[in-house]
Amino acid sequence: MKVLVFVLFTVFCAGQLATADDDIKLDEGVLVLTKGNFQKAITDNEFILVEFYAPWCGHCKALAPEYVKAAKLLSDQDSKIKLGKVDATEEGELAEQFGVRGYPTLKFFRNGNPVEYNGGRQADDIVGWLNKKTGPPAKELNTVEEAEAMLADNQVVVVGFFKDRESAEAKAFLGAASAVDDQPFAITSNEDVYKKYDAKCGSVVLFKKFDEGKAVFEGEATEEAVKKFVATQSLPLVIDFNHDSAQKIFGGEIKSHLLMFLSKEAGHMEKYTEVARKVAKDYRNQVLFVSINADEEDHQRILEFFGMKKEEVPSMRLIKLEEDMAKYKPEKADLTEENIKSFVEKFLKNELKQHLLSQELPEDWDKQPVKVLVATNFDEVVFNKDKDVLVEFYAPWCGHCKQLVPIYDELAEKYKDNENIVIAKIDATANELEHTKITSFPTLKFYRKGDNQVVDYTGERTVEGFSKFLDAGGVDASAGVPDVEEVNIDEADEDKAKKDEL
């Protein structure tokens, strides 16, 4: 009777909370953890992945169905790995104990010892990462049936065909398998498996359920070479940008990206991605091709980052992540095979000039005490050797920048009649300068007359502090209170958060 009641209750609730042993509840296969049961959970389970979440967090909501799916996949595999979750807004002590600073934060516990989870956010990625952390780096395939089942269960599988496990190539393959967490690896010496997949002994083959279906590693098999091969070939020729793929895109080996801004509503996705795939094959190891649905509200910030308007879609841009987010704009926006290939070729040959954002110069830019700068008039005003120029690089969304406005306005009013000093500001999110890169807001720089020497202002952000600095000709850049660095660090974090959203 007790079993029957439990079954009926589970079916009736259809995903609501069900009581498990020792007051640890299950929510769709995920352990619900609190301060009272947390220690027991990580003690009783050799392997457990715990998500610290906030109910209002958008990323947590996006992860939730994948997390439940991952729990089911592990259950279906009769795995002893468990998934748990902690509402960090309710369990503040637990969140503080494990250093939770953002949501969601995932930590993997092995025999009670925590390590950071750095895998993907889709169910297959989660399960793959966990299986890697708890089992051999590469699964042994002893039969064709085992191989078929593994390929059927995964989007990507990397298989090493090695009979001599002590060979340098096999060791390199297994080294890569240990290092790569987000893709499943397998190894086999079975002749029937070799024949089934027409593979040679000593080869590494990546099987995938998209594009060409598989890729064979070529060249000298070192651990780094195999890792790069997997990182490159495990992504589609054109990868769609979304919450789940963002980590693979920005955290991948390839740092040069061709971004195609398309409208799904207008039918652009299939039309242009098919064209792009033809070009992407030739540049797979050099440039990552990414499609972005410009219809989605969450992607509007990306358009803003490139200075684009919705009316420009469909269009494309290139970006170098490792070089200060350098951006490039094509001469022809049409997404034809010829234009895409020409754009990429010129980019790789360093024949493109960096595309810098600039606002339109306001007609009244110099009518107020604080002069308004944009990219087009910056050099003319700032590098005037007859004047000392103090420039604030700000962001419209920056809280510290907003707090500085009345102080900066008062400072400009004080020096408005001084012919040797200019107080100016520039929106650094909408105007880019090839010679100056800003990493935090607000950033204040002093351009000294005569030699145009640039001095970073790190002093007190008061009218008195600024005045002392200006009257000294920018000599004492460190004048002021010593806690300015803390403000800069906060702002750097805020700036990083904005970039992370991209």
N, C-alpha and C positions, 0 to 999 in steps of 0.2 A: 504494500500500500504506500509506503514512504517513497519508494522509487517512482510509482505511478504519479503521485502528487508532484514530485520534483519535475518529472517530464512534462506534465500538464502545465505547471507553472512556467517552465522555460518556454514552451510553445506559446502560451498565452501572452507572456511578456514580450516575446519577439524582439529580443535585443536589449531589454531593460536589465537592471541589475539582478543577478542571481547569487545566492549565498554559496560560498565555497567553504572549505575547511578553515577552522581557526579564525573566523571573522574576516577573512580576506575575500572580498567580493569580486565577481567577474562581470565585466561589461563587454559583451560581444567577444569573449575570449581573452580580454585584456585584464590583468589583475589591477584592481583599484587599491592604491597604496596610500597609507596615512602614516602619521608619526607613530601610531600605536602598533601597526603591523609591518612597518617597513623593514626593520631589522630581521624579523622572522622570514620575510619573503626572500631577502638576499642571502640568508643563512641556509634556508631549506632548498633553495634552487642554485645549482652550481653555476648556471648561466642565466642571466636575466637582463634584458634591456629595459631601461626605465625612461619614460618621457616626462619631463617637467613642463607643464603647459599652463596657459591662462585661458579661461573659457571665452574671453573676448578677442583673443589673438587670431587674426586672419590666417596666418601660416599654420597655426595649430589646427584650425578647422579644415584646412586643405589637407593636412597630414592625416587627420583622424580616420577617414575611410581606408587609406592605404595601410595604416597601422593595424586596423582590424583585419584587413585582408592578409597582411603578413602573419598575424597570429593564427589565422585559419590555415595558411600554407604550412606553418610549422607544426600545427596540430595534425594535419593530414600526413605529414612526413614522420609522425610519431617522434618528433624531436623533443628533447628534454629542455630545450631553450624556451624560456617564457618571456612574455612581454608584459610590462607593467606601466602604470601612469600615475602621476602625482599632480593634483591641482595645486600649483605653486602659490596661487592667491589665497588658498585656504591653509596650506601647510608651509607657512613662511619659514619655520625653523629648519625643515628639511631642505628647502631651497637654499637657505643661507649656509647650511652645513656643507652642501655640495657645490657651492659657488655659482649658483644659477644667476646669470645676469641678463638673460634674454630668453625669448620664447619662440619656438620650443627648444629646450635643451635636452639632449639625449645622452645618457650615460650607460655604459655596458659594465655589468658587474660579473666578474669571474671569481667564484668562491668568496664573495663579499668585497672584492677589491675593484674600485671603479676605474674605468678608462674612458676617455672621450670617444663618442661615436662620430665618425667622420665619413659615413657612407651616404648614399642617396636617400631620397624621400619617397620613393615608390616601393610598393610591396616587394617586388622582385629584388630591388637593390638592398632593401633591409634584410631579407632572408639570405641573399648571397653574402652580404657582409658578415652576418652572424655565423653562417656555416663556415666561412673562411676562418673566423676567429676561434671556432670550437672544434674544427676537424682538420684533416690533412689539407695541404694547400691545393692538391689536385686529386680529384676522385678517380679511383681505379675503375676502368671499364673493362670487364672481363668477357662480355658478350655483346653481340649486335643489339640485342634487346635492351640492354642497359644503356648503350649509346643512344639508341633511338628515343628512349624515355627521357634521357637528360636533354637532348636537343629539343624534344617536344615541350619540355617544361620551362625552357628559358629562351629569352629573346636572343641572347648571345651566349655561346659556349666556345672556350678556347681549348683545343685538344692537341696534346703532344703525342706523337707516334714514336715511341722510343722503346727499344728492346734492351738496350744497354743503359741502365739508369745511372751508371757511373761516368758516362761520357760527359765531356765539357758542355755539349749542347743540351743534354738532359738536365744537368745541374743548373744551367742558365735558365731553362724553361721553368724549373721548379722554384728557382729564386724569384723569377718574375711572378709566378703564381702566389708566392708568399707575400709579395709586396703589393699586388693589385687586389684591393678589397671589393671592388664593385662589379667584378665579372667572375663567373664560375669557370674553373679550369678542370680539365680531366686529362688522364694519361692512360695509354694502352699499349700493350704488346701483342694483342690478340690478332691473329692473321685474318680472321673473318671480318673484324672491324676495319682492318686495312683495305680489304677487298671491297667492302660495302661502300666506303667513301673514297676509293681510288687514291689512297694515300701512300706515300713512300715512308720507309723507316727513316727517322731523323727529322721529319717535317713537323711544322706547327701550323695548324689550320684553325682559323676563326670562322665558326658557323654563325650565321645571323638570319633573322626572319625578315630582312628588308634588303633593299638595293640588290647587289649581285648574289646574295645568298651565302657566299663564303669568300674568304680571302686566305691566301697561302703566304706565309712568311718567307721572305727572300733575303739573302745576305748572310753575314756572319751572325750566328745566334749567340749574342751576349744578353745578359739580364736586362740591361738598359735598352737594347735594341728591341727585344721582345716586348718590354713594357710600352715603348713608344708605338710599336706596331698595334698592340691591343688598344691603346688609348685612341689611336687614329681610326682604326678599322671598326671599332665597336660603336661609333657614332654614325648616323645616317649621312649621306652625302649632303643633304640639306636638313638641318635640324630645326624643329619648330621651337621658338622661345616660349617657355612657360615656367611656372613655379617649379615643376619637377625637373626640367632640363637645365635650369639656370646654373646649378652647381657644376654640371658636366661641361657646360659651355665656357664659363669663366674660370673654372678650376682645371681645365684641360691643358694638354701640352702645347696646343697651338694657340698663340696669342694674337695672331692677325685674323680678323673676322670681317667677312663681307656680310653686311646686314641688309636684308631686303624688307622694306616696309610695304606690307600688302593689306588689302581689305578682303576679309573672308566674305563679307556680305556682297561684295561686288564680284565674287568668283575669281579672285586673283590667285588664291593659294595653289590650286592644282595647276592652273595655267602657267604661272611663272616658276613654280618650284620644279616642274618638269624640265623647263628650259635650263634652269640653273644646275640641275643634276648633270646635264651633259657637259657643262663647263667644269663643275666641281671635281670630276674624276681626274682631270689633269693636274689639279692643284691640291690634292687631298692632304699631302704632308706639309703644305705651306700655309694654306688659308682655309679657315672653317666657314662654311656657308650657313647662314642663319636666317630663318624667316620669322617675321614679327607681324602679328595681326594688329594692325593699327586701329581696329574697331574697339578693342578692349580698353576700358577706362584705365586699368592698371598700367597700360603701356604708354600713356600720354606723356609721362615724365621722360621716357626714352626719346620721344620725338622732340621734346623741349631741349633735351641734352644736345641733340644734333642741330638745334635751331630750325627744326622742320615744322611745317603746318600740315594739317590733315589733307589739305587740297593737293599737296605734292605727291600723295600716294597714288599709284605705285612708284617707288623710287628705291635707290640703294645708296649705301655709304660704306666706307671701309674704316676700320679702327685698329690701331696698334695698342694693345693693352699694356705692353711693357715699356712704352715710351710716352709716359705722361698722357695716356689716353688720346694720342694724336689721331685726328679725324681727317678723312679725305672725301671729297665730293666729286662725282663724275662730271665730265663735260656734257655728256648726253645722259639724261635720266631714263630713257627708254630701256626696259629690261629685255632686250633682245640678246640672243646668244652672242652675237658679234660685239655688242656694247659691254656686256658683262666680262667677256674674255679680254677685251681691250683695256678695260678698267683695272682688272687684276694684273695683267701683264705690266702696265705702266707702274702700278704700285710696287710690284716685285723688283722692277728695274730702277726704283727710286726716281721716277720721272714725274711724280705728282707733287704738287705743292700742298702743304698742309692747309686744310680748310679751317679758318679761324672765324668764330662767331663775332658778330658786331651788331649792336643796335643802331638804329638811325640816330644821327646827331640832332638833338633838339635845337630848335632855332634860338631858344633862350638859355642855352647851356652855360653862358657866362654872365647871366643877368643877376644871379643871386651870389651871396658871399661864398657859398660852397659851389665850386665849379663842377659841372657834370662832364665826365669823360666817357668816351666810348672807344672802341678799338681804333677807329679811323682818326681821331684827333689826339690820342694819347701821347704819341711821340712828340708831336709839335708843341704841346703844352708842357709836358713833363721834362723834356730834354732841352728846354730853353735855358741856355747857360747864364742868362741874366737874372734868373729868379730861383729861389729856394722853393721847392714844391713838396707839400705833404699830401700823400694820397691814401685814402682809405679804400681797400678792396673789400667789398661787402657782398652778402647774399641777402636777398629780400626776405627769406624765411628765417634768417639767423636771429635768435633772441638777443644775443650780446650786441649785435649790430643795431638792433632797434633801441636798446638801452643807450647806445652811444650817440644817437641822433641829436638830442638836445644839447649835449656837451659839445659835439662837433660843430653844430650850428652856432653856438655861442662863441666858440673859438674862431670860426670864420668871420663872424661879426666883428670881433676884436681886431682882426688883421685885415679887414676889407679895404682899408685905405693905405695899407703898406704896399708900396709898389715892388718890393723885393720878395714878398712871400705870397704864395698861392696855396689855398686850402682846397683840395679837390677830392672827389669820390668816383668810384667806378663799380658797376654791378659786375662782379667777376664771374657770375654764372651765365651772363648773356654776352660777355665780351671777352675774347681770348687774345692773349699777346704771345707772340712767338718767343720773345726774350724773357718773359716773366711767367712763372708757374705758381699758382696759389694753392696751398694745401689746407688752409684753415681760415676761418672767418671770425671776426674781422682781422685782416692783416693790414698793418700801417707801415708805409715805406716813405722815407725822406730822400728826395733827389736834390743833392747839393748843387748850388749854382757854381759855375766856373768849370769844374771837372765832371759834373753829373754823377758823382759818386753816390751809390745807393746805400742808405743806412736803414736797417730795420728798427722801427720804434718799438721798444719793449718796456717803456716806462709807465708811469701812472696815467690812467685814462681819466684825467680831470683837466679842466681848462688851465689850472696852475701847472700841472705836469707837462702838458703840451707846450705851454708858453715858455717855460724854462728851457725846454729842449730847442724850440724854434729860435729863441733869443740867443742861444749859444751856438747857433749855426749847425745844429745836429751833431755836436761834438759828444755830448754826454748821452748816448743812446740808452744807457741802463738806468737813467735817473728815475726814481719813483719807488713804489712799494715792491717787495720781492715776490708777491703772489700773482703777478701777471701771467707767469708760466702756467699756472693752474687754469686760468681762463683759456689760454691757447690750447691746452690739452683737451679741455672740454669741447672747445670748438672743433678741434681736429676730429674728435670722436663723432661729433654731430655731422661733420662733413663726410666722414667715412660712412656713416649710416646712410647719408643721401646717396653716395656712390653705390653702396651695397644694394639699394633699391633698384639700381639699374641692372 
